[in-house]
Amino acid sequence: MIIVQLIIYFLSFAAIWYGAGIIVSGVDHLAQKLKLSSFAMSFFILGMLTSIPEISVGISSIVDGEPEIFVGNLIGGVVILYLLGIPILAILGNGITLDHKLTVKNLIFSLLVVSAPTFLIIDGKITAYGGIFLILLYLALFYFIEKGKGLMEKVKDNIFHHNNHFMKDVSFILLGITVIFLSSKYIVDMTIYFSEIINISPFIISLLLLALGTNLPELSLAVRAIHQGKKQVALGDYVGSAAANTLIFGVMTILNGKDIYVSDNFLTTFLFIVIGLGLFFLFFRSKHDISRKEGLILLCVYLLFVFFEIRS
């Protein structure tokens, strides 16, 4: 019986991969029609859409009374994106270069937004006030980056001229969203079930396993982007998706309706996120890119993170 449930569990992750592929294709078509910058489009639009698994998992975990699941999943997502996704992109793509339109100042702000949930939950608790703060922080990031790119104006103007084809792409995106929501509901239920069997808290299993599964869309995008020579699309998606996790964290905290407590020792996770984001910034700050060697360093930090989390 457990073997069958495990098979269905991993098939659900495959369904998320499939649904995300539909979403990515739909967004790619829209980007071409709306004539948007690949990095800006990926940062805001694709970054938010590939975070749909996290949104659906968050809603399901709140409904099931297990908010630790969405906390672990979103915090783990930051680790996956910056210490696994970006390193894979740098290693397989022989390095990646930061989009010149994203200034160092905006990059610093982005990293602060990404790391904010980690700082708020260092004491093992996050309140509704913390959730409101995270939402406002993301909105401020959106304002400062969008202000310089005029993204919303371009979207509004071009949608008006491509209205007929626009609905077709939106329909495909909605189909992908439906597949992901249905799959994630089962994944949350099984995560709780397996955590009880092996006596591991929902937070830890979400941090290590569920975060990997719900970020399959982003990880698959790295391979596709390298193959198509569009590394900026994948990089923009990673940075944008990690920032979107902060917005989702804030919204889910408020929807939960009460304070959230994390029972496990969070210090190890906190230290690895700070180290990982710090290295990411230093690598970009020095040469405005991440080399294959630097990608390997970030990947080693991820492997150490997994090792210490399993041992703790």
C-alpha positions as CSV (number, residue, x, y, z in Angstrom):
1,M,0.0,0.0,0.0
2,I,2.8,2.4,0.9
3,I,4.6,1.6,-2.3
4,V,1.5,2.5,-4.3
5,Q,1.1,5.8,-2.4
6,L,4.8,6.6,-3.1
7,I,4.3,6.0,-6.8
8,I,1.3,8.3,-6.9
9,Y,3.2,10.8,-4.8
10,F,6.0,11.1,-7.3
11,L,3.5,11.0,-10.2
12,S,2.0,14.1,-8.7
13,F,5.3,15.8,-8.9
14,A,5.4,14.7,-12.6
15,A,2.0,16.3,-13.1
16,I,3.3,19.6,-11.6
17,W,6.2,19.4,-14.1
18,Y,3.7,18.9,-16.9
19,G,1.4,21.7,-15.8
20,A,4.3,24.1,-15.3
21,G,5.5,23.3,-18.8
22,I,2.1,24.4,-20.2
23,I,2.3,27.6,-18.2
24,V,5.9,28.3,-19.3
25,S,5.0,27.8,-23.0
26,G,1.9,30.1,-22.6
27,V,4.0,32.8,-21.0
28,D,6.7,32.5,-23.6
29,H,4.2,33.1,-26.4
30,L,2.7,36.1,-24.5
31,A,6.1,37.6,-24.0
32,Q,6.8,37.6,-27.7
33,K,3.4,39.1,-28.5
34,L,3.6,41.7,-25.8
35,K,7.2,42.6,-26.7
36,L,8.5,42.5,-23.2
37,S,12.1,42.3,-22.0
38,S,12.9,38.6,-21.3
39,F,14.4,39.3,-17.9
40,A,11.6,41.7,-16.8
41,M,8.9,39.3,-18.1
42,S,10.6,36.4,-16.3
43,F,11.1,38.3,-13.1
44,F,7.5,39.3,-12.6
45,I,5.2,37.3,-14.8
46,L,7.0,33.9,-15.1
47,G,8.4,34.2,-11.6
48,M,4.9,34.5,-10.2
49,L,3.4,31.9,-12.4
50,T,6.0,29.2,-11.7
51,S,5.2,29.9,-8.0
52,I,1.7,28.6,-8.5
53,P,2.7,25.2,-6.9
54,E,3.8,27.1,-3.8
55,I,0.5,29.0,-3.7
56,S,-1.6,25.8,-4.1
57,V,0.5,24.0,-1.5
58,G,0.1,26.9,0.9
59,I,-3.7,27.0,0.6
60,S,-3.9,23.2,1.0
61,S,-1.7,23.2,4.1
62,I,-3.7,26.0,5.7
63,V,-7.0,24.1,5.0
64,D,-5.4,20.9,6.5
65,G,-4.3,22.9,9.6
66,E,-0.5,22.3,8.9
67,P,0.9,25.8,8.2
68,E,4.5,24.5,8.9
69,I,4.3,22.8,5.5
70,F,4.0,26.1,3.6
71,V,6.6,27.7,5.8
72,G,9.1,24.9,5.1
73,N,8.2,24.8,1.4
74,L,8.7,28.5,0.8
75,I,11.9,28.8,2.9
76,G,13.2,25.7,1.2
77,G,12.3,27.2,-2.2
78,V,14.8,30.0,-1.6
79,V,17.6,27.4,-1.0
80,I,16.6,25.4,-4.1
81,L,16.5,28.5,-6.4
82,Y,19.7,30.1,-5.3
83,L,21.8,27.1,-4.2
84,L,20.6,24.5,-6.7
85,G,18.8,26.1,-9.6
86,I,21.2,29.0,-10.3
87,P,24.3,26.8,-9.9
88,I,22.9,24.3,-12.4
89,L,22.3,27.1,-14.8
90,A,25.9,28.4,-14.3
91,I,27.5,24.9,-14.5
92,L,25.5,23.6,-17.6
93,G,25.4,27.0,-19.3
94,N,29.1,27.8,-18.8
95,G,28.3,30.8,-16.6
96,I,25.5,33.3,-16.5
97,T,25.5,37.1,-16.7
98,L,23.3,39.4,-14.8
99,D,20.9,41.5,-16.9
100,H,22.4,44.9,-17.2
101,K,19.0,46.5,-16.6
102,L,18.9,45.2,-13.1
103,T,21.1,47.5,-11.1
104,V,23.2,46.5,-8.1
105,K,20.9,48.5,-5.9
106,N,17.8,46.6,-7.1
107,L,19.7,43.3,-6.8
108,I,20.4,44.1,-3.1
109,F,16.8,45.0,-2.5
110,S,15.7,41.8,-4.2
111,L,18.0,39.7,-1.9
112,L,16.6,41.5,1.1
113,V,13.1,40.8,0.1
114,V,14.0,37.1,-0.6
115,S,15.7,36.7,2.8
116,A,13.0,38.6,4.8
117,P,10.9,35.6,5.8
118,T,14.0,33.9,7.1
119,F,14.8,36.8,9.4
120,L,11.2,37.1,10.7
121,I,11.0,33.4,11.6
122,I,14.4,33.1,13.3
123,D,12.7,33.0,16.7
124,G,10.4,30.2,15.6
125,K,7.3,32.3,15.2
126,I,5.7,34.6,12.7
127,T,2.6,36.8,13.2
128,A,0.1,38.4,10.9
129,Y,2.0,41.7,11.3
130,G,5.0,40.0,9.9
131,G,2.9,38.8,7.0
132,I,1.7,42.4,6.2
133,F,5.3,43.6,6.3
134,L,6.4,40.9,3.8
135,I,3.6,41.9,1.4
136,L,4.5,45.6,1.6
137,L,8.2,44.7,1.1
138,Y,7.4,42.8,-2.2
139,L,5.1,45.6,-3.4
140,A,8.0,48.1,-2.8
141,L,10.3,45.9,-4.8
142,F,7.8,45.7,-7.7
143,Y,7.4,49.4,-7.7
144,F,11.1,50.3,-7.9
145,I,11.9,47.7,-10.6
146,E,8.7,48.2,-12.7
147,K,9.1,52.0,-12.4
148,G,12.4,51.9,-14.4
149,K,11.1,49.4,-17.0
150,G,7.5,50.6,-17.7
151,L,6.4,47.0,-17.7
152,M,2.8,47.5,-16.9
153,E,2.4,50.2,-19.6
154,K,3.8,47.8,-22.2
155,V,1.5,45.0,-21.1
156,K,-1.6,47.2,-21.2
157,D,-0.8,48.6,-24.7
158,N,0.2,45.4,-26.3
159,I,-2.7,43.3,-24.9
160,F,-5.1,45.8,-26.6
161,H,-3.5,45.0,-30.0
162,H,-3.3,41.2,-29.5
163,N,-6.6,40.6,-27.8
164,N,-7.7,37.5,-29.9
165,H,-4.5,35.6,-29.6
166,F,-4.1,36.7,-26.0
167,M,-7.1,34.6,-24.8
168,K,-5.8,31.4,-26.4
169,D,-2.5,31.7,-24.4
170,V,-4.4,32.5,-21.3
171,S,-6.5,29.4,-21.7
172,F,-3.4,27.2,-21.8
173,I,-2.0,28.9,-18.7
174,L,-5.3,28.3,-16.9
175,L,-5.1,24.6,-17.9
176,G,-1.6,24.3,-16.4
177,I,-2.8,26.1,-13.2
178,T,-5.6,23.5,-12.8
179,V,-3.3,20.5,-13.2
180,I,-0.9,22.0,-10.6
181,F,-3.6,22.8,-8.0
182,L,-5.1,19.3,-8.2
183,S,-1.6,17.6,-7.9
184,S,-0.4,19.8,-5.1
185,K,-3.5,19.0,-2.9
186,Y,-2.5,15.3,-3.0
187,I,1.2,16.1,-2.4
188,V,0.3,18.1,0.8
189,D,-1.8,15.2,2.2
190,M,0.9,12.6,1.5
191,T,3.6,14.9,2.9
192,I,1.7,14.9,6.2
193,Y,1.2,11.2,6.0
194,F,4.8,10.3,5.3
195,S,6.2,12.7,7.9
196,E,4.1,10.9,10.6
197,I,5.3,7.5,9.4
198,I,9.0,8.3,9.5
199,N,8.6,10.6,12.5
200,I,10.0,13.8,10.8
201,S,8.3,17.1,11.3
202,P,6.2,18.5,8.3
203,F,8.5,21.5,8.3
204,I,11.7,19.5,7.7
205,I,10.2,17.2,5.0
206,S,8.7,20.3,3.3
207,L,12.1,22.1,3.5
208,L,14.0,19.3,1.9
209,L,11.6,17.3,-0.3
210,L,8.5,19.3,-1.0
211,A,10.5,22.4,-1.8
212,L,12.4,20.4,-4.4
213,G,9.1,19.1,-5.9
214,T,7.3,22.4,-6.1
215,N,10.3,24.0,-7.8
216,L,10.5,21.5,-10.5
217,P,9.1,24.1,-12.9
218,E,12.0,26.4,-12.3
219,L,14.6,23.6,-12.4
220,S,13.2,22.3,-15.7
221,L,13.3,25.8,-17.1
222,A,17.1,25.9,-16.6
223,V,17.5,22.9,-19.0
224,R,15.1,24.4,-21.5
225,A,16.6,27.9,-21.3
226,I,20.2,26.6,-21.9
227,H,19.1,24.5,-24.8
228,Q,17.3,27.5,-26.4
229,G,20.1,30.0,-25.5
230,K,17.8,32.0,-23.2
231,K,19.7,31.9,-19.8
232,Q,18.3,35.3,-18.9
233,V,14.8,34.0,-18.9
234,A,15.7,31.3,-16.4
235,L,17.8,33.6,-14.2
236,G,15.0,36.2,-14.2
237,D,12.5,33.5,-13.3
238,Y,14.7,32.3,-10.4
239,V,15.2,35.7,-8.8
240,G,11.5,36.7,-9.5
241,S,10.2,33.4,-8.1
242,A,12.2,33.6,-4.9
243,A,10.9,37.2,-4.4
244,A,7.3,36.0,-5.1
245,N,7.8,33.4,-2.4
246,T,8.0,36.3,0.1
247,L,4.7,37.7,-1.1
248,I,3.1,34.3,-0.9
249,F,4.6,33.8,2.6
250,G,3.0,37.0,3.7
251,V,-0.4,36.3,2.2
252,M,-0.5,32.7,3.6
253,T,0.5,33.9,7.0
254,I,-2.5,36.3,7.0
255,L,-4.9,33.7,5.6
256,N,-3.8,31.3,8.4
257,G,-5.5,33.7,10.9
258,K,-3.1,33.0,13.8
259,D,0.5,32.9,14.8
260,I,2.6,30.2,13.2
261,Y,5.2,28.3,15.2
262,V,8.1,26.2,13.8
263,S,9.1,23.6,16.3
264,D,12.4,22.6,14.8
265,N,15.7,24.4,15.3
266,F,15.8,27.0,12.5
267,L,19.3,28.3,13.0
268,T,21.0,25.9,10.6
269,T,18.6,26.9,7.8
270,F,19.0,30.6,8.6
271,L,22.8,30.4,8.4
272,F,22.9,28.5,5.1
273,I,20.4,31.0,3.5
274,V,22.5,34.0,4.7
275,I,25.7,32.3,3.4
276,G,24.2,31.3,0.1
277,L,22.6,34.7,-0.7
278,G,25.8,36.4,0.5
279,L,28.0,34.3,-1.9
280,F,25.5,34.9,-4.7
281,F,25.8,38.7,-4.3
282,L,29.6,38.6,-3.9
283,F,30.0,36.6,-7.1
284,F,27.8,39.0,-9.1
285,R,29.2,42.1,-7.5
286,S,32.8,41.2,-8.5
287,K,32.3,40.5,-12.2
288,H,28.5,40.9,-12.8
289,D,28.3,37.2,-13.6
290,I,28.5,33.8,-12.0
291,S,31.1,31.5,-13.6
292,R,30.9,27.7,-13.7
293,K,33.4,27.4,-10.8
294,E,31.3,29.8,-8.7
295,G,28.3,27.7,-9.6
296,L,30.1,24.6,-8.2
297,I,30.8,26.5,-5.0
298,L,27.1,27.4,-4.5
299,L,26.1,23.8,-5.3
300,C,28.5,22.5,-2.6
301,V,26.8,24.8,-0.2
302,Y,23.5,23.3,-1.1
303,L,24.9,19.7,-0.5
304,L,26.2,20.8,2.9
305,F,22.8,22.3,3.7
306,V,21.1,19.0,2.9
307,F,23.7,17.0,4.9
308,F,23.3,19.2,8.1
309,E,19.5,19.3,7.9
310,I,19.3,15.5,7.7
311,R,21.7,15.1,10.6
312,S,19.9,17.6,12.8
